[in-house]
């Protein structure tokens, strides 16, 4: 959940509680008056105020302070799901820059997909073979991109960042042997290397999509055989085949 969404939900909660209190405690409406002649009305009013305080306190904690649940990778389906899952880790100091880059990549691939769709729509009819070839390749590349993000999230799911952050303190305290500390550092560095690898692969995909957009804009023929011989299309085809091979 984004910060703006949380803020507006909190405002809505506060507004709802205030409105409820105004309606119930306003003279002449419901009849609940604190300090009036009726002990029951006073007790009801005090109970309402206390309950309102508890609701606002719990609501504020839930929306602003309560840690988000660990994302379930299998349930992720949309770009927004991926962004929400990555955002779970954005406050982890050692991962902050990587998560910021991953979120930026998600924004960029959406923009590049829109640009490519616009270019294809201007150059070809959707019924043309050339259009279908370009579009199918772009879809496959997108799948690879999101597959990399999912792989990154899978690695982060078993990454204990809090322990990584404490490694330096453990080493300074000399609580464990130098060999053990070195092994722990190397292990956690492997997790970071995996994350960097996925980010690098996606950066390459984004670059290839930029090249593809340029080559399509310069294409002087709609002959599908020309499409298959385009340098960027060949590069992308190799990338897709390699990834499918490694997944087997």
N, C-alpha and C positions, 0 to 999 in steps of 0.2 A: 504494500500500500504506500503510495507516494505521500510526501510530507504535506503537500497542498490538500490532498484528499483527507488526511487525518485532521488537518486544521479546520476544514469546513465541516467535517463531522462533529468535531468538538464544539464549534460555534452553534451547530444545529442542536446539539444536546443541551448546551447552556440556554439557548433561546427557548427550547421546549420546557425546560424546568422553570425558567423565569415566568413564562406565560402561564404555566399551570399554577404557580404560586400567586400570581396576580389575580387569576380568576377565582381561586378558592378563598384568598384572604381579603379580597376587595369587599368593603361593606355593601350590603344590598344585593350581592350576587348569590353566593352559596350560604353565607351566614356564619362562616368560621371567623371568629375575632379573637385574637390573642389579648388577654387582659380584660376581657369583657365579663359580664355577669355569669355567663355559662362556663362552668369548670370543664365540661366536656368539650366545648368549642375551643377553649384555650389549650386543652391537652391535644386536641386534634391538630391545631395550628402548629404547636411546638413539634409534634410528631412529623408533620409535613415538612417543616423546615429541616429537621434532623435527617429525614429520609432524603430530601433534596441534596443536602450536603454529602451524604454517603454516595448517592448516584453520581454527583459531579466528581467526587474524589476518585471513585472506581473508574468512571468513564475517562477521566484525564489520564489515569495510570494506564489503562488498557490502550488508549489511542497514542499516547506520547512516550510512555516509559516501558511498557511490557515488551519483552523481546519477541520478535516475530518467530513463528514456527519454522522449523527447518523445512525447506521446500521439498516436495515430493516430485522427484525427477520424472517418474512415469506419467504424472498427470499434466505435465507441461505440454501445451499444444500451440499456443499463439505467441507472437512476438512480445506481447504484454506479459505473458506468463514467464517468458525467459527473462525479461527485464526485472520482474518482481523477484524471481529466484536469485538473480545476481545481486540485487539490492540487499539481500539478506547479509551479504558478506562485505558490503561497501565500507562499513565502519571498522573492519579489521585492519589495523595499521599496516601490517606487512603485505596485505592484498589490495590496499586502497587504490594504487595506481593501475593495477591490472584490472580491477573491477570497473574503474572509470573508463578505461580503454575499451573493455568489452561492451559496456553500455553505449559508448560512442559508436562502436562498430555496428551495433544493432540499429542505431539511428541512421547510419550511413547506408547500410544495405537496403533499408526501406526506401530511402531517397533514390538510390541508384536503380532499384527495381522500377520505381515510378518513371524515372528518366528513360530507361530502356524501353518500357512499355510505350511511352510517348513517341520515341524515335521509331520503333517498329510500326506503330500505327500510322506514322507519317510516310514511311517508306513502302509498306506492303499492305495488302489486304489480308485479313485474318484467315482467309481460305487458301492463300498461297502456300506452297511447300516451303519456301524460304522463311516465311513468317513462323510456320509451325516448327521448323528446325531450330531457329533462334530461340523461340519461346521455350521449347522443351529443354534445350541446353541451359537456359537461364534458370528454369525450375530445378534442374538437377544440381546446379551450382548452389542455389539457395539451400537445398537439402543438405549439401555438404557443410555449408556455413553453420546451419543450426545444429547439425550433428556434432560439429566441433564445440559449440557452446554447451551442448548436452554432455559431451565428454569432459569438458572443463568442470561442469557442475558435479559430475560424478566424482571427480578427483577431490573437489572441495568438500564433498559430503563426508569424506573420511579424513579430512585435514583438520587436525587439532591446532588451530592458530594460536590459542591461548598458551599452549605448551611451547610452541615455537618462540613466542614472545618472551618466555621465561628462560630460554636457553642461556642467554648471556648472564643472567643472574646466577644460574646454576654453575656456570663455568667460573664465575668470579668467586663464588663460595667454595669452589673446589670440593663439592659434595661427592662428585663421581670422578672416575679416572679420566684422564685426557683421551684415552682411546674410546671409551664409551661416549663421551661428549662429542667427539669427532664423528662417530657413527650416527648419533642422533641428528647432528647438524646436516650430515650428508643425506640422511633420509628425508628430512624436511625440505632440503634444497631440491630433491628430486620432485617433490610435489610442486614447488615453485617453477621448476623447469618444464613440467608438464603443462602448467597453466600458460607459461610463456610460449610453449610450442603451439598450443591451440590458438592463441592470439596471433602468432606469426602466420599460421596457416590461413586464418581468416583475413589477415591483412593482405596476403597474397591473392585471395579470392576477390577482395574488393578492388585491388589493382587490375586484375584480369577483367573485371566487369567494366572498369573505366576504359581499358583498351578496346574491349568489345564495342562499347558505345561509340568510340572514335571510329573504329573500322566500319561499323554499320553506317555511320553518317557519311563516310567517304565512299561507300560501296556504289559502284556505277551500274551494276546489273542485278537483276532479281533472279538470275539463274541459280538454282539450288546447288549446282556443281561448284559454282564460284564460292558459295557459302561454305562448303565443306573444305575448301582450300585456303580459307582465311587463316593467317598465322595464329590469331588469338583463339579461334575456334578449335584449331588443332591442339593448342596448349591446354585449353579447358577440357577437351576430350581425353587427353592423357591424364589430367588431374582426376577426372571422374573415374576412369578405369583403374588408376592406381588405388584410389580410395576403396573402391569396390573389392579390389583384390585383397587389400589388407583386412577388410571386414570379414572375409570368408574364413 
